[in-house]
Structure formats: structure tokens, C-alpha cells
Amino acid sequence: VELPPGILSNSYQEFLDHNELGLAMEALAEAGDVRVAGRAFWLALADAASEMDMMTEVRIYQDRANPS
């Protein structure tokens, strides 16, 4: 999935380097809100949240992927 324009890998890379996947996902979600991420971005985050059994985040990201 392509990241929204303006999201730099260093904004979440340190979390990934230390296997802090939940924090990396949160950093991406915050950046996605600021940069108006597309549907594929939010669905990818929802999939990641599902893999980590973070069901609240799954619902949040799915809602962002399918705005009313």
C-alpha cells in the first residue's frame, strides 16, 4: 500500500525497528489523518490491527476507509 504523500518513513520507522508494531500503526494512523489517506491505506491498517487483535482500531480504520 502506498503511503499518503508527505508521510516520511522516519516518523514510524523507529517503532518498527524496536518491534513496537502497535505504536508504529498509531503513528501511521495519525499521519493518515493529517494527510488525508485513501481507502487502501485505512484498509491496510485495519488488516494490521486485526492481526494484532486490536478490534477497536479495526473498526476505527474500517470506518475511515468507508466514510459516510
C-alpha positions in Angstrom: 0.0 0.0 0.0 1.3 3.4 -0.9 1.6 5.9 1.9 -0.1 9.2 1.6 2.1 12.0 0.3 4.2 13.7 2.9 4.5 10.7 5.3 8.1 10.1 6.0 9.3 6.7 6.9 11.3 8.1 9.8 8.0 9.1 11.6 7.3 5.4 12.4 10.5 3.6 11.4 12.0 3.7 14.9 8.9 1.9 16.3 9.3 -0.8 13.6 13.0 -1.1 14.4 12.1 -1.9 18.0 9.2 -4.2 17.2 6.7 -1.7 18.6 4.1 -2.5 15.9 1.1 -1.0 17.7 2.9 2.3 18.2 4.0 2.3 14.5 0.4 1.7 13.5 -0.8 4.6 15.7 1.9 6.9 14.2 0.7 5.9 10.7 -2.9 6.5 11.6 -2.1 10.0 12.9 -0.2 10.8 9.8 -3.0 9.4 7.6 -5.5 11.7 9.3 -3.3 14.7 8.7 -2.5 13.8 5.0 -6.0 12.5 4.1 -5.1 8.9 3.4 -7.0 6.9 0.8 -9.2 3.8 1.3 -6.4 1.3 0.7 -4.3 2.9 3.4 -7.0 2.6 6.0 -7.9 -1.0 5.0 -4.3 -2.0 5.3 -4.2 -0.5 8.8 -7.4 -2.3 9.6 -5.8 -5.6 8.5 -2.7 -4.9 10.6 -4.9 -4.1 13.6 -6.8 -7.3 13.1 -3.6 -9.3 13.0 -2.7 -7.8 16.4 -6.2 -8.5 17.7 -6.9 -4.8 18.2 -10.6 -4.8 17.3 -11.4 -1.3 18.4 -8.8 0.0 15.9 -10.1 -2.4 13.2 -13.5 -0.7 13.4 -12.0 2.8 13.5 -9.8 2.2 10.5 -12.7 0.5 8.6 -14.9 3.5 9.3 -12.2 5.8 7.9 -11.9 3.6 4.8 -15.6 3.9 4.2 -16.7 7.4 5.2 -20.4 8.3 5.1 
